[in-house]
Each structure stands twice: as C-alpha cells, then as structure tokens.
Amino acid sequence: MTFPTPARDGRRRAGRVLSTPPLEGAVIQAVPGAAALVHESAGRPAAHDPEVARILETVAEQLCVTVTLHLGDEPGARAGQRTQPVTDGERSLGVLAVDERADQEEALALAARLLGQRLGRLGERSNASGLTHDRIASVLEPGRLGAHFQPIVSLPGGHVVGVEALARFPTESAAGSSPSPARWLRAASAAGLRTPLEVRAAAVGLEGLAALPSDWFLSLNLSAPVLASGAVTPLLHEVPVERVIVELTEHDAVEDYAQLNAVLAPLRAKGLRLAVDDVGAGFASMRHVLRMRPDVLKLDRGLMRDLTADTAAASLVAVLRDFAAGLGSSTVVEGVERDEDERAVRHLGVELAQGYRFGAPQPLSGLLRRGAGRRHSSAVSASRPA
C-alpha cells in the first residue's frame, strides 16, 4: 500500500487527544521489515485485526521508523516522538506515535484516518447485534455457556453411535432469543475473543463425554486457527481422545498446514479422530482434504437439499463416498430431515447420517433417554490412513 498525498485542508495537526474512556486497551507496534507485535491487549478487536496490522506495518516500512498504536487514552508523547490522534469522526479511539525522523505529517495523518475508519468499523461490527466485548467475555464464566447434543446414526440400522456437541448461548432479551452461534463467533473474532470462546465451548461439550454410553463418540467443532494455536490441546489430553472427533469447521482457511498437523499428530496418535466439516462448500476443498487426511468427511447439508430431486447431486455424493473410502475415511451426510432423505442416503450406501430425521439438538438427558438400550454399530473405524 502506498499512501497518497492528502489534500491540504484534509490534514490534521499532530497533537494531544482529550482523555476518553478507552475503547480497545492495547498497544500494537511495528518496526520496519517486521510483523506488527501486540505488546499489551485486553482482547479487543484491533489487537488481532490483520488490516490494522497491515496499516501499521506499511507506515513503519515506508517511513523507516518504529510506529506504535496506543488504543484508548493518550499515553503522553516522549521526546523525539510525533503523535497523531486516531478518531472515527466522533470519538477518540487512540493515538498513533512514531519516532520522529523527518516531515511525516501527511503520511501520519492519512494512516491515522485509515486506522480510525477501520477501528470504527470493528466497533460497529461487534456491537451490531448487541454482542459487545463485555457480553462475550461474560459467557466465558462458569455456568454461562451451555451445550446441546445432536445424534449421529449408523446406516442402515439407524442406531445412535455418537453425538455432535453444539454450543448454546445465554438469552438476555425479553423475547428469550439469542444471536446465532455463528454471529457469536463472528463477534468474538472482532473482539479478539475467538480462541477463549471456542476453548470454553469445547470444554462444555467435553463435559458430556462421561455421561455418554462408552461406545458412543463425541464430536466437537473447532476452527483451524484455534486448533493450530494449541489452546485446546490440554483439554483433549484430559479425556479419552479415542472417543472424540474434532470437526474442522469451514469458517476459516488453514494458513499453515504444517503447524496444524504438528499440533494434531500427537493427539491423533492417541486415537483422536479428525473430521472435515461441510465438504463441498467453503474451505473444504479436495486439496484441503488431501492435506489433512481426515478420518471422517462430513458432507455439506446443501447436497442433502438437492439429493432427492437432482441426479447430479446424488452422483456427487456417491463420488465423495467413494473418495472417502479410498482415503480410509468414513462419510457423514448432514441435513437428513425427511423420510425420503433417509431413503436416498441409505440407497447411496452412506455410513453415517445426521439431521432432524434422527433427532434435533437437545439437552443430553433427553438424548440419553431416547438412545438408551440401542445396539451400537461400529460405523466409525478407529483406524486412520497411513
């Protein structure tokens, strides 16, 4: 990115910002030729936002100076530093400071304007559904986050062989509704709380494992960045991982396959199974599947919607079933809701199925009453491809 020269009347003189309640509470610094580094963070959006980092890195590179973004109150300029207020046009969001080397006013003013626009958008996005940083942080406390469990059945018998744990968030409105889990996760990403929220949801889901029949597995949804960070690894070491399937969600691309596989390898060696979710959509491309070599392929529910009326969709499911078999993996079809859906997947010889036809997500107690006494079918092989 090259900073254009702003119009003269668009310049802002560097100066002191009036003290306002801190919006972010982080210090981000960039030096020429290096990635931006978060020195201090309260888990706010800008501390983890790639666009903010890119702006800071570009300023540092083009001006050949160290540049620091203080989010919140004015920290006070040191001798030899130039500062520029960062605002969204209404509020003071922070201060941009650089080591003074030359006349940097125009570039610094433009960088502050770009940062102000970006920080303003981050604030709007995280608050659009009332999911503020504090509200998201509150569900990390014990007892605030819940889980429902949806059965996964083997075919053709229809026996429950496992469950998928799905996070359930507290309701805080008069209507008794809550934003969807996807919106919670998007807001958590913007607030810098995605990793602790996913780890907390995983912990709550894993609490149900001890109550399940010993021949049922439990499936968890985790994103690639959280898995690769190793933040959830201690939780998985505390449970019988041979009964756990980790579903790699489609929300985020894998940036470093080597790192992700290095984190997963010891767990998979102990019996943890890996599933790629929503195969046929999002980031679940065939190349992605080949790089991860999952034990389970979960087919995108959109395929199920077309399966009974579109022969091409049926052909694709059959191809994916055979592809999975070639990898030594099992196949799960999601979104099975009607009798005709069940007949179609049975006809195609798919091993496992999930959907409202077999049971809605529900508290574990109700699911266990429904599944009590059902014969286990060993549909998901404990083996994995070499």
Secondary structure as the mmCIF struct_conf table of DSSP 4:
data_model
#
loop_
_struct_conf.conf_type_id
_struct_conf.id
_struct_conf.beg_label_comp_id
_struct_conf.beg_label_asym_id
_struct_conf.beg_label_seq_id
_struct_conf.end_label_comp_id
_struct_conf.end_label_asym_id
_struct_conf.end_label_seq_id
HELX_LH_PP_P HELX_LH_PP_P1 PHE A 3 ALA A 7
HELX_RH_3T_P HELX_RH_3T_P1 ARG A 8 GLY A 10
HELX_LH_PP_P HELX_LH_PP_P2 ARG A 16 SER A 19
BEND BEND1 LEU A 23 GLU A 24
STRN STRN1 ALA A 26 ALA A 30
TURN_TY1_P TURN_TY1_P1 PRO A 32 GLY A 33
BEND BEND2 ALA A 34 ALA A 34
STRN STRN2 LEU A 37 SER A 41
BEND BEND3 ALA A 42 GLY A 43
HELX_RH_3T_P HELX_RH_3T_P2 PRO A 45 HIS A 48
HELX_RH_AL_P HELX_RH_AL_P1 PRO A 50 LEU A 63
TURN_TY1_P TURN_TY1_P2 CYS A 64 CYS A 64
BEND BEND4 VAL A 65 VAL A 65
STRN STRN3 VAL A 67 LEU A 71
BEND BEND5 GLY A 72 ASP A 73
HELX_LH_PP_P HELX_LH_PP_P3 ALA A 77 ARG A 78
TURN_TY1_P TURN_TY1_P3 ALA A 79 GLY A 80
STRN STRN4 GLN A 81 THR A 87
BEND BEND6 ASP A 88 ARG A 91
STRN STRN5 SER A 92 ASP A 99
BEND BEND7 ALA A 102 ALA A 102
HELX_RH_AL_P HELX_RH_AL_P2 GLU A 105 ASN A 127
TURN_TY1_P TURN_TY1_P4 ALA A 128 SER A 129
BEND BEND8 GLY A 130 GLY A 130
HELX_RH_AL_P HELX_RH_AL_P3 HIS A 133 SER A 138
TURN_TY1_P TURN_TY1_P5 VAL A 139 LEU A 140
BEND BEND9 GLU A 141 GLU A 141
TURN_TY1_P TURN_TY1_P6 PRO A 142 GLY A 143
BEND BEND10 ARG A 144 ARG A 144
STRN STRN6 GLY A 146 SER A 154
TURN_TY1_P TURN_TY1_P7 LEU A 155 GLY A 157
STRN STRN7 VAL A 160 ARG A 168
HELX_LH_PP_P HELX_LH_PP_P4 PHE A 169 THR A 171
BEND BEND11 SER A 173 SER A 173
TURN_TY1_P TURN_TY1_P8 ALA A 174 ALA A 175
HELX_RH_AL_P HELX_RH_AL_P4 PRO A 181 ALA A 190
TURN_TY1_P TURN_TY1_P9 ALA A 191 GLY A 192
HELX_RH_AL_P HELX_RH_AL_P5 ARG A 194 LEU A 206
TURN_TY1_P TURN_TY1_P10 GLU A 207 GLY A 208
HELX_RH_3T_P HELX_RH_3T_P3 LEU A 209 ALA A 211
BEND BEND12 LEU A 212 LEU A 212
TURN_TY1_P TURN_TY1_P11 SER A 214 ASP A 215
STRN STRN8 PHE A 217 LEU A 222
HELX_RH_AL_P HELX_RH_AL_P6 ALA A 224 SER A 229
TURN_TY1_P TURN_TY1_P12 GLY A 230 VAL A 232
HELX_RH_AL_P HELX_RH_AL_P7 THR A 233 HIS A 237
TURN_TY1_P TURN_TY1_P13 GLU A 238 GLU A 238
BEND BEND13 VAL A 239 VAL A 239
HELX_RH_3T_P HELX_RH_3T_P4 VAL A 241 ARG A 243
STRN STRN9 VAL A 244 LEU A 248
BEND BEND14 GLU A 250 ASP A 252
BEND BEND15 GLU A 255 GLU A 255
HELX_RH_AL_P HELX_RH_AL_P8 TYR A 257 ALA A 269
TURN_TY1_P TURN_TY1_P14 LYS A 270 GLY A 271
STRN STRN10 ARG A 273 VAL A 279
TURN_TY1_P TURN_TY1_P15 GLY A 280 GLY A 280
BEND BEND16 ALA A 281 ALA A 281
TURN_TY1_P TURN_TY1_P16 GLY A 282 PHE A 283
HELX_RH_AL_P HELX_RH_AL_P9 MET A 286 MET A 292
BEND BEND17 ASP A 295 ASP A 295
STRN STRN11 VAL A 296 LEU A 299
HELX_RH_AL_P HELX_RH_AL_P10 ARG A 301 LEU A 307
TURN_TY1_P TURN_TY1_P17 THR A 308 ALA A 309
HELX_RH_AL_P HELX_RH_AL_P11 THR A 311 LEU A 327
TURN_TY1_P TURN_TY1_P18 GLY A 328 GLY A 328
STRN STRN12 SER A 330 VAL A 333
BEND BEND18 ARG A 338 ARG A 338
HELX_RH_AL_P HELX_RH_AL_P12 ASP A 339 LEU A 348
TURN_TY1_P TURN_TY1_P19 GLY A 349 GLY A 349
BEND BEND19 GLU A 351 GLU A 351
STRN STRN13 LEU A 352 GLN A 354
BEND BEND20 GLY A 355 GLY A 355
TURN_TY1_P TURN_TY1_P20 TYR A 356 PHE A 358
BEND BEND21 PRO A 361 PRO A 361
STRN STRN14 GLN A 362 GLN A 362
HELX_RH_AL_P HELX_RH_AL_P13 LEU A 364 GLY A 371
TURN_TY1_P TURN_TY1_P21 ALA A 372 GLY A 373
HELX_LH_PP_P HELX_LH_PP_P5 ARG A 374 HIS A 376
BEND BEND22 VAL A 380 VAL A 380
BEND BEND23 ALA A 382 ALA A 382
#
